[in-house]
Amino acid sequence: MAAIHGAAFPQRQAWGPDAIGLQLAMPGVAGWCHPDGGMILARVAADEMEVLTLAVPPVVRRRGVGRALLETAIAWAKSCGAAVAFLEVAEDNLAARGLYARAGFLPAGRRPRYYPNGADALVLRRPLTDPDATVAR
């Protein structure tokens, strides 16, 4: 997972093996790898799911890997009783913002200068209780 994360993010933002291990050791955290190289970590606490990280290396982007991982995490969160999902995305990460918008995530807040490069994080939210809501294809 750390290798995938390192291939997907700039060095200052990439999570190493220790960071990934610490996340996975926390209660309510699960992670998945896609056979083509992407990975996702998510946490469920009470009735909320948080996408901790979604990483897809450039060589496999635009092939549905991110969408498939997000679908997996959302299905898991619903099975755990989550009613809403949250995540943060860099304001300048237009590709990820497009994926999340197609998945039904809407703006819920902003964290100024959240990322090491000074970019703001947009906090996005999506209800999980609509039985007809799916990740757009």
MIPARO-408005 format. One line per field, with one value per residue (C-alpha): residue in three letters; y, z, x. Coordinates in Angstrom, 1 decimal, decimal comma. Layout:
// residues N
residu (ALA | ...) $
north (Y | ...) $
up (Z | ...) $
east (X | ...) $
// end
This chain:
// residues 137
residu (MET | ALA | ALA | ILE | HIS | GLY | ALA | ALA | PHE | PRO | GLN | ARG | GLN | ALA | TRP | GLY | PRO | ASP | ALA | ILE | GLY | LEU | GLN | LEU | ALA | MET | PRO | GLY | VAL | ALA | GLY | TRP | CYS | HIS | PRO | ASP | GLY | GLY | MET | ILE | LEU | ALA | ARG | VAL | ALA | ALA | ASP | GLU | MET | GLU | VAL | LEU | THR | LEU | ALA | VAL | PRO | PRO | VAL | VAL | ARG | ARG | ARG | GLY | VAL | GLY | ARG | ALA | LEU | LEU | GLU | THR | ALA | ILE | ALA | TRP | ALA | LYS | SER | CYS | GLY | ALA | ALA | VAL | ALA | PHE | LEU | GLU | VAL | ALA | GLU | ASP | ASN | LEU | ALA | ALA | ARG | GLY | LEU | TYR | ALA | ARG | ALA | GLY | PHE | LEU | PRO | ALA | GLY | ARG | ARG | PRO | ARG | TYR | TYR | PRO | ASN | GLY | ALA | ASP | ALA | LEU | VAL | LEU | ARG | ARG | PRO | LEU | THR | ASP | PRO | ASP | ALA | THR | VAL | ALA | ARG) $
north (0,0 | 2,4 | 1,8 | 2,5 | 5,7 | 6,8 | 6,3 | 8,3 | 11,3 | 13,8 | 12,7 | 15,2 | 13,9 | 10,1 | 7,9 | 5,4 | 1,9 | 3,1 | 5,6 | 3,0 | 0,5 | 3,0 | 3,8 | 0,1 | -0,6 | 1,9 | 0,7 | 0,8 | 1,1 | -1,1 | -1,0 | -2,5 | -2,7 | -2,9 | -5,5 | -2,8 | -0,8 | 1,5 | 1,5 | 3,0 | 3,3 | 4,1 | 4,4 | 3,9 | 5,4 | 5,5 | 6,2 | 8,1 | 6,9 | 8,8 | 8,1 | 8,4 | 8,2 | 7,0 | 6,5 | 5,7 | 5,9 | 7,9 | 4,9 | 3,4 | 6,5 | 7,0 | 3,2 | 3,0 | 2,0 | 4,9 | 4,4 | 0,7 | 1,3 | 4,0 | 1,7 | -1,0 | 1,3 | 2,7 | -0,8 | -1,8 | 1,4 | 0,8 | -2,8 | -1,3 | 1,0 | 4,3 | 6,8 | 9,5 | 9,6 | 12,4 | 13,0 | 15,8 | 16,5 | 19,1 | 22,0 | 21,8 | 18,0 | 18,4 | 14,7 | 13,5 | 16,2 | 15,0 | 11,4 | 12,5 | 14,7 | 11,8 | 9,7 | 12,2 | 14,0 | 17,7 | 20,5 | 20,7 | 22,8 | 23,9 | 23,5 | 26,4 | 25,5 | 21,8 | 20,2 | 20,6 | 22,6 | 25,1 | 23,9 | 24,1 | 20,9 | 20,8 | 18,7 | 16,7 | 14,9 | 12,3 | 10,6 | 6,8 | 6,1 | 6,6 | 3,0 | 4,4 | 6,2 | 4,6 | 5,8 | 7,2 | 5,4) $
up (0,0 | 0,8 | -2,6 | -4,3 | -2,2 | -3,0 | -6,7 | -6,6 | -4,5 | -4,3 | -2,0 | 0,8 | 0,7 | 0,4 | 3,3 | 4,2 | 5,6 | 9,2 | 8,5 | 6,6 | 9,4 | 12,1 | 10,1 | 9,6 | 13,3 | 14,4 | 15,3 | 12,4 | 9,6 | 6,6 | 3,4 | -0,1 | -3,0 | -6,6 | -8,8 | -11,2 | -8,5 | -6,6 | -2,9 | -0,4 | 3,4 | 5,1 | 8,6 | 10,1 | 13,5 | 14,7 | 11,6 | 9,7 | 7,1 | 6,3 | 3,3 | 4,8 | 1,5 | -2,1 | -4,2 | -7,9 | -9,6 | -12,8 | -15,0 | -14,1 | -13,8 | -15,9 | -16,0 | -13,3 | -10,5 | -8,2 | -8,8 | -8,1 | -4,8 | -3,8 | -4,5 | -2,4 | 0,6 | 0,4 | 0,3 | 3,3 | 5,2 | 4,5 | 5,8 | 9,0 | 9,4 | 8,1 | 7,0 | 5,7 | 4,1 | 4,4 | 2,8 | 2,2 | -1,3 | -2,4 | -4,1 | -7,0 | -7,5 | -10,3 | -11,3 | -7,8 | -7,4 | -10,6 | -9,3 | -6,0 | -7,7 | -9,9 | -6,8 | -5,2 | -2,8 | -2,2 | -0,6 | 3,2 | 4,3 | 3,7 | 5,5 | 4,6 | 3,8 | 4,8 | 2,5 | 2,6 | -0,7 | 0,9 | -1,0 | 0,7 | 1,4 | 0,5 | 2,9 | 0,9 | 2,2 | 0,8 | 2,3 | 2,2 | 3,1 | -0,4 | -1,8 | -5,4 | -4,9 | -6,6 | -7,8 | -11,3 | -14,1) $
east (0,0 | 2,8 | 4,4 | 1,1 | 0,6 | 4,2 | 3,6 | 0,3 | 1,3 | 4,2 | 6,9 | 5,9 | 2,4 | 3,0 | 2,4 | 5,1 | 4,7 | 4,6 | 1,8 | -0,2 | 0,3 | -0,8 | -4,0 | -4,8 | -4,3 | -6,9 | -10,4 | -12,9 | -10,3 | -10,2 | -8,2 | -8,3 | -5,9 | -7,1 | -5,4 | -4,3 | -2,5 | -4,8 | -5,5 | -8,0 | -8,2 | -11,5 | -12,8 | -16,2 | -17,1 | -20,7 | -22,7 | -20,0 | -17,5 | -14,3 | -12,1 | -8,7 | -6,9 | -7,5 | -4,4 | -4,2 | -0,8 | -0,8 | -0,1 | -3,5 | -5,6 | -8,8 | -9,4 | -12,1 | -9,7 | -10,6 | -14,3 | -14,1 | -12,2 | -14,6 | -17,6 | -15,9 | -15,4 | -18,9 | -20,5 | -18,4 | -19,3 | -23,0 | -22,7 | -21,2 | -24,2 | -22,7 | -25,2 | -22,9 | -19,4 | -16,8 | -13,4 | -10,9 | -9,5 | -7,0 | -8,7 | -6,3 | -6,8 | -9,4 | -9,3 | -10,1 | -12,8 | -14,4 | -14,5 | -16,0 | -18,6 | -19,7 | -20,0 | -22,4 | -20,0 | -20,9 | -18,9 | -19,3 | -16,4 | -12,8 | -9,5 | -7,2 | -3,6 | -4,2 | -1,7 | 2,1 | 2,1 | -0,3 | -3,3 | -6,7 | -8,6 | -12,2 | -14,3 | -16,9 | -19,9 | -22,2 | -25,3 | -25,2 | -28,8 | -30,3 | -30,8 | -30,6 | -27,3 | -24,4 | -21,1 | -21,6 | -19,9) $
// end
